[in-house]
Amino acid sequence: MPAFFDDISSFYGTGERNAAGQTLEEFLESYDPYKYKNPSCTTDTVVFSYKEKLDQSLTGLKLLLVKRSNHPSIGFWALPGGFAELQEDIDQTARRELEEETGVRGLAVEQFACYGEVRRDPRARIITTAYMALTEESAVTVKAGDDAADAAWFDVRMETEEEHEESDSVIRTYRLNFENAEQDITVQASVEHRERKGLIKEKSFHVLEQGQIAADHAAIIAQAITILKSRL
């Protein structure tokens, strides 16, 4: 099949032929991208809001969640996100899905993690790129759309329940509490944060108790909160 896009000038390398005697154009013509099963790519965006200036206590911090209207995790609360289109940069996916599901647009978004555990989604092998954004609550208007049954701000709190050290790692357990007083909704989840000691900070966030938060989204939220808190 032909090249995926028109201008391939930056991919010629030294211009030599490969072991099969092919030029780059000939190689691309014979290349089959569907020879192997490919994972799907999605984005999920953690959108925080505040009314007054934030400090390290994160008092007044809110989180934008959508209620899933379809399987999997139907009826659970989730981060706004969805599948990347074939001719779309991943940053554009995050912005597009955020607008389609919540009506929120124009925010700066920062990529901060990739979640790719094999068993994270029963539909297929799906790897998600996590983003975060921060806005004044009054600066945006939220309206559920696309496959979201509802979209709402939740007061969010994260407390460290336990912390201990092993020979090579520090392990923390977080309790997350999400509350929407207007709809009388309270949701909780528990997440383990494991970080290796040393110059290479190998980190992982895993859901221990899911509550009614979809998939591994509680872990993604916990990681975003730790990043936000470290910058204040």
C-alpha positions as CSV (number, residue, x, y, z in Angstrom):
1,M,0.0,0.0,0.0
2,P,1.2,3.6,-0.6
3,A,2.8,5.7,2.1
4,F,0.5,6.8,5.0
5,F,1.0,10.4,4.1
6,D,2.3,12.3,1.1
7,D,5.7,13.9,2.1
8,I,8.1,11.1,3.1
9,S,11.3,13.1,2.3
10,S,12.5,13.0,5.9
11,F,12.4,9.1,6.0
12,Y,14.9,8.3,3.2
13,G,17.8,7.8,5.6
14,T,21.0,7.4,3.6
15,G,19.0,6.7,0.5
16,E,20.4,3.1,0.1
17,R,18.3,0.1,-0.7
18,N,17.3,-2.5,2.0
19,A,18.4,-6.1,2.1
20,A,15.5,-7.0,-0.3
21,G,16.8,-4.4,-2.8
22,Q,13.9,-2.1,-2.3
23,T,13.8,1.7,-2.3
24,L,11.7,3.4,0.4
25,E,8.8,3.7,-2.1
26,E,8.9,0.1,-3.0
27,F,9.2,-1.0,0.6
28,L,6.1,1.0,1.5
29,E,4.1,-0.3,-1.5
30,S,4.7,-3.9,-0.2
31,Y,4.3,-3.1,3.5
32,D,1.2,-4.6,5.1
33,P,0.3,-2.7,8.3
34,Y,-2.4,-5.2,9.1
35,K,-0.1,-8.2,9.1
36,Y,0.0,-8.0,12.9
37,K,-2.9,-7.1,15.2
38,N,-2.6,-3.5,16.3
39,P,-3.7,-2.0,19.6
40,S,-6.2,0.8,19.6
41,C,-5.2,4.3,21.0
42,T,-7.4,6.5,23.1
43,T,-7.0,9.6,25.3
44,D,-8.4,10.4,28.7
45,T,-8.3,13.9,30.2
46,V,-8.3,14.9,33.8
47,V,-9.8,18.4,34.0
48,F,-9.4,20.2,37.3
49,S,-11.2,23.5,38.2
50,Y,-11.0,25.9,41.1
51,K,-12.8,29.1,42.2
52,E,-10.0,30.7,44.3
53,K,-6.3,30.4,44.2
54,L,-5.0,26.9,44.8
55,D,-2.4,25.9,47.3
56,Q,-0.8,22.6,48.2
57,S,-3.8,21.5,50.2
58,L,-5.9,21.6,47.0
59,T,-8.8,22.9,49.0
60,G,-11.7,23.6,46.6
61,L,-10.3,21.5,43.8
62,K,-13.0,20.0,41.5
63,L,-12.8,17.3,38.8
64,L,-14.9,17.0,35.6
65,L,-16.4,13.5,35.2
66,V,-18.8,12.0,32.7
67,K,-21.3,9.3,33.3
68,R,-21.0,6.4,30.8
69,S,-24.1,5.6,28.9
70,N,-22.8,2.5,27.2
71,H,-20.8,-0.6,27.9
72,P,-18.2,-1.2,29.3
73,S,-18.7,0.4,32.8
74,I,-22.1,1.6,31.9
75,G,-23.5,3.9,34.6
76,F,-20.1,4.5,36.1
77,W,-18.3,7.9,36.2
78,A,-15.3,8.3,33.9
79,L,-12.8,10.8,32.5
80,P,-13.8,12.4,29.2
81,G,-12.0,10.6,26.4
82,G,-12.2,8.3,23.4
83,F,-10.5,6.8,20.4
84,A,-8.0,8.6,18.2
85,E,-8.9,9.0,14.6
86,L,-6.5,7.7,11.9
87,Q,-5.5,11.1,10.6
88,E,-5.4,12.9,14.0
89,D,-2.5,13.9,16.3
90,I,-3.1,12.5,19.8
91,D,-3.2,16.0,21.3
92,Q,-6.1,16.8,18.9
93,T,-7.9,13.7,20.1
94,A,-7.7,14.8,23.7
95,R,-9.2,18.2,22.8
96,R,-11.8,16.9,20.5
97,E,-13.1,14.2,22.9
98,L,-13.2,16.7,25.7
99,E,-15.4,19.0,23.7
100,E,-17.6,16.3,22.3
101,E,-18.3,14.7,25.7
102,T,-18.5,17.8,27.9
103,G,-18.7,20.9,25.7
104,V,-15.4,22.2,27.2
105,R,-13.0,23.7,24.7
106,G,-9.9,25.9,24.4
107,L,-8.0,24.6,27.4
108,A,-4.3,23.9,27.5
109,V,-3.8,20.2,27.9
110,E,-0.6,18.4,29.2
111,Q,0.3,14.8,28.4
112,F,1.5,13.1,31.6
113,A,1.2,9.3,31.4
114,C,0.4,6.3,29.3
115,Y,-1.7,3.4,30.7
116,G,-1.5,0.2,28.8
117,E,-2.2,-2.8,31.0
118,V,-3.5,-5.7,28.9
119,R,-6.7,-6.2,30.9
120,R,-7.7,-2.5,31.2
121,D,-10.5,-2.7,28.6
122,P,-12.6,-5.8,27.6
123,R,-13.4,-4.5,24.1
124,A,-9.8,-4.8,22.7
125,R,-6.2,-4.1,23.4
126,I,-6.6,-0.4,24.2
127,I,-3.7,1.9,25.3
128,T,-4.7,5.3,26.6
129,T,-2.6,8.5,26.7
130,A,-3.5,10.6,29.8
131,Y,-3.8,14.4,29.8
132,M,-4.5,17.0,32.4
133,A,-5.9,20.5,32.3
134,L,-6.7,23.2,34.8
135,T,-9.3,26.0,34.6
136,E,-11.3,28.4,36.6
137,E,-14.7,26.8,37.0
138,S,-16.5,30.0,35.8
139,A,-14.5,30.1,32.6
140,V,-16.1,27.0,31.1
141,T,-19.6,25.7,30.5
142,V,-20.2,22.0,30.9
143,K,-22.8,20.1,28.9
144,A,-22.9,16.3,28.4
145,G,-22.7,15.1,24.8
146,D,-21.6,12.2,22.6
147,D,-21.8,8.9,24.6
148,A,-22.0,10.6,28.0
149,A,-25.2,10.3,29.9
150,D,-24.1,13.2,32.2
151,A,-21.2,15.5,32.8
152,A,-20.6,17.2,36.1
153,W,-18.1,18.8,38.5
154,F,-17.1,16.8,41.6
155,D,-15.3,18.0,44.7
156,V,-12.3,15.8,44.8
157,R,-10.1,14.9,47.8
158,M,-7.2,12.5,48.0
159,E,-5.7,11.4,51.3
160,T,-2.8,9.1,52.0
161,E,-4.1,6.1,54.0
162,E,-0.8,4.2,54.3
163,E,2.9,4.7,53.4
164,H,5.7,2.3,53.8
165,E,9.1,1.4,52.2
166,E,10.5,-1.7,50.8
167,S,14.1,-2.3,49.9
168,D,13.8,-0.5,46.5
169,S,10.5,1.3,46.6
170,V,8.1,3.5,48.4
171,I,4.5,2.4,48.4
172,R,1.5,4.7,49.2
173,T,-2.2,3.9,49.4
174,Y,-4.5,6.8,48.5
175,R,-8.2,7.1,49.3
176,L,-10.1,9.3,46.8
177,N,-13.4,10.8,47.5
178,F,-15.6,12.4,44.8
179,E,-18.7,14.4,45.8
180,N,-21.4,16.2,43.8
181,A,-23.7,17.9,46.4
182,E,-26.2,19.0,43.8
183,Q,-27.0,15.5,42.7
184,D,-26.3,13.9,46.1
185,I,-23.6,11.7,44.6
186,T,-20.6,10.4,46.6
187,V,-18.1,8.0,45.0
188,Q,-14.9,6.6,46.5
189,A,-11.9,4.7,45.2
190,S,-8.6,3.4,46.4
191,V,-5.3,3.5,44.5
192,E,-1.8,2.2,45.2
193,H,1.2,4.3,44.1
194,R,4.5,2.5,43.9
195,E,7.7,4.4,43.2
196,R,11.2,3.0,42.8
197,K,14.0,4.7,44.7
198,G,17.0,6.0,42.8
199,L,17.6,8.3,39.8
200,I,15.2,6.4,37.6
201,K,11.8,7.0,39.2
202,E,9.9,4.0,37.9
203,K,6.3,4.7,39.0
204,S,3.0,2.8,38.8
205,F,-0.6,3.7,39.9
206,H,-3.0,0.8,40.3
207,V,-6.6,0.7,41.4
208,L,-7.2,-1.3,44.6
209,E,-10.9,-0.4,45.0
210,Q,-12.8,0.8,41.9
211,G,-16.0,2.0,43.5
212,Q,-18.1,3.5,40.6
213,I,-15.2,5.0,38.7
214,A,-14.7,3.4,35.3
215,A,-11.8,1.1,34.4
216,D,-8.4,2.4,35.7
217,H,-9.5,6.1,35.8
218,A,-9.1,6.4,39.5
219,A,-5.4,5.6,39.1
220,I,-5.0,8.2,36.3
221,I,-6.7,10.8,38.5
222,A,-4.5,10.0,41.5
223,Q,-1.4,10.4,39.4
224,A,-2.6,13.8,38.1
225,I,-3.3,15.0,41.6
226,T,0.2,14.0,42.8
227,I,1.6,16.0,39.8
228,L,-0.6,19.0,40.5
229,K,0.2,19.0,44.2
230,S,4.0,18.8,43.6
231,R,3.8,22.0,41.5
232,L,2.0,24.2,44.1
